Amino acid sequence: MTFIAQYGGDLKEGKSHEFQEWLRANEKEFANAHPEGARYIGTYFTIYGDRQAGGVQFFVEMDSYGTQDALAAEGGKADNVYAKLLNELISFLDQTSDNGTSALYKSVTAATLYGDD
């Protein structure tokens, strides 16, 4: 089973270039620090589309619903690389912005579909 988690938000004013440099320096380590069952896909800037979702989007592939718990547990620890880098990444986000979103997508071929079939 495959899920894609999307998290997004706006960057703090004047921080876009600093964030880009931080990501260039830390993205590989951040990807490698994800717990088993999670694979960091990447961080993308919204060129056009739904800006209400925020200016940047982060995508993570997960192999089960339970992987969300593993990500939360790792992110809550004070002494690991994943939590450190996640907190640094989040520090670039504008927490006062009304823009931002998160979503969980499940593969159509594995999803339970409801309707008038």
Secondary structure as the mmCIF struct_conf table of DSSP 4:
data_model
#
loop_
_struct_conf.conf_type_id
_struct_conf.id
_struct_conf.beg_label_comp_id
_struct_conf.beg_label_asym_id
_struct_conf.beg_label_seq_id
_struct_conf.end_label_comp_id
_struct_conf.end_label_asym_id
_struct_conf.end_label_seq_id
STRN STRN1 PHE A 3 GLY A 9
HELX_LH_PP_P HELX_LH_PP_P1 ASP A 10 ASP A 10
STRN STRN2 LEU A 11 LEU A 11
HELX_LH_PP_P HELX_LH_PP_P2 LYS A 12 LYS A 12
TURN_TY1_P TURN_TY1_P1 GLU A 13 GLY A 14
HELX_RH_AL_P HELX_RH_AL_P1 SER A 16 ALA A 33
BEND BEND1 HIS A 34 HIS A 34
HELX_LH_PP_P HELX_LH_PP_P3 PRO A 35 PRO A 35
TURN_TY1_P TURN_TY1_P2 GLU A 36 GLY A 37
STRN STRN3 ALA A 38 PHE A 45
BEND BEND2 ILE A 47 GLY A 49
HELX_RH_3T_P HELX_RH_3T_P1 ARG A 51 ALA A 53
BEND BEND3 GLY A 55 GLY A 55
STRN STRN4 VAL A 56 MET A 62
BEND BEND4 ASP A 63 SER A 64
TURN_TY1_P TURN_TY1_P3 TYR A 65 GLY A 66
HELX_RH_AL_P HELX_RH_AL_P2 THR A 67 GLY A 75
TURN_TY1_P TURN_TY1_P4 GLY A 76 GLY A 76
BEND BEND5 ALA A 78 ASN A 80
HELX_RH_AL_P HELX_RH_AL_P3 VAL A 81 ILE A 90
TURN_TY1_P TURN_TY1_P5 SER A 91 PHE A 92
STRN STRN5 LEU A 93 LEU A 93
TURN_TY1_P TURN_TY1_P6 GLN A 95 THR A 96
BEND BEND6 ASP A 98 ASP A 98
STRN STRN6 GLY A 100 LYS A 106
TURN_TY1_P TURN_TY1_P7 VAL A 108 ALA A 110
BEND BEND7 ALA A 111 ALA A 111
BEND BEND8 GLY A 115 GLY A 115
#
